[in-house]
C-alpha cells in the first residue's frame, strides 16, 4: 500500500490526479493505477491524501507513459 498526498498549504493546494504509474525496476514491473479524484480541501471530497494498494491480481500492469 502507498499514499499520495500533500499538506494542503500553498498556492496550488488542489490537485486533480488522473492516474499514477509506479515502476519497480528490480522486479521489472510497472503498475498503472487510475485515480480520477481531487486531492484538495476545496475540491471533491476534501481529502488531501489517498491510499492505494498494489495488488498484482487486480492492478492493471501497463507500459503506458503519461504526458509530461
C-alpha positions as CSV (number, residue, x, y, z in Angstrom):
1,X,0.0,0.0,0.0
2,X,1.2,3.5,-0.7
3,X,-0.1,7.1,-0.1
4,X,-0.2,10.1,-2.4
5,X,-1.0,13.4,-0.9
6,X,0.1,16.9,0.2
7,X,-0.2,19.2,3.2
8,X,-2.9,21.4,1.7
9,X,-0.7,24.6,2.0
10,X,0.3,26.7,-0.9
11,X,-0.9,28.4,-4.0
12,X,-1.8,25.1,-5.8
13,X,-3.3,23.1,-3.0
14,X,-5.9,21.3,-5.1
15,X,-4.6,18.6,-7.4
16,X,-6.7,16.5,-9.8
17,X,-5.0,13.1,-10.2
18,X,-6.0,11.1,-13.3
19,X,-3.7,8.2,-12.8
20,X,-0.5,7.1,-11.1
21,X,2.3,5.0,-12.7
22,X,4.7,3.1,-10.4
23,X,7.8,1.4,-11.7
24,X,9.6,-1.3,-9.8
25,X,12.9,-1.7,-11.7
26,X,14.2,-4.6,-9.6
27,X,11.2,-6.7,-10.3
28,X,10.6,-5.4,-13.9
29,X,7.0,-4.4,-13.1
30,X,5.1,-1.3,-13.9
31,X,1.7,-0.5,-12.4
32,X,-0.9,1.9,-13.9
33,X,-3.5,2.9,-11.3
34,X,-6.5,5.0,-12.2
35,X,-7.5,7.7,-9.6
36,X,-9.7,10.4,-11.3
37,X,-10.1,12.3,-8.0
38,X,-9.2,15.6,-6.4
39,X,-6.6,16.0,-3.7
40,X,-7.6,19.2,-2.0
41,X,-9.6,20.8,0.8
42,X,-11.7,22.9,-1.6
43,X,-12.4,20.3,-4.3
44,X,-14.1,16.9,-4.4
45,X,-14.5,15.3,-1.0
46,X,-11.9,17.5,0.7
47,X,-9.3,14.8,1.2
48,X,-5.6,15.7,0.6
49,X,-4.3,12.1,0.9
50,X,-5.3,8.9,-1.0
51,X,-4.2,5.4,-0.2
52,X,-3.6,2.9,-3.0
53,X,-3.0,-0.8,-2.9
54,X,-0.7,-2.5,-5.4
55,X,-2.1,-5.9,-6.0
56,X,-0.7,-8.0,-8.9
57,X,-4.1,-9.7,-9.4
58,X,-6.2,-6.5,-9.5
59,X,-3.9,-3.7,-10.6
60,X,-3.5,-3.1,-14.3
61,X,0.0,-3.6,-15.4
62,X,1.0,-1.4,-18.4
63,X,3.8,0.2,-20.2
64,X,1.8,3.4,-20.6
65,X,3.6,6.7,-20.3
66,X,1.6,9.8,-19.4
67,X,2.1,13.3,-20.7
68,X,4.7,15.5,-19.1
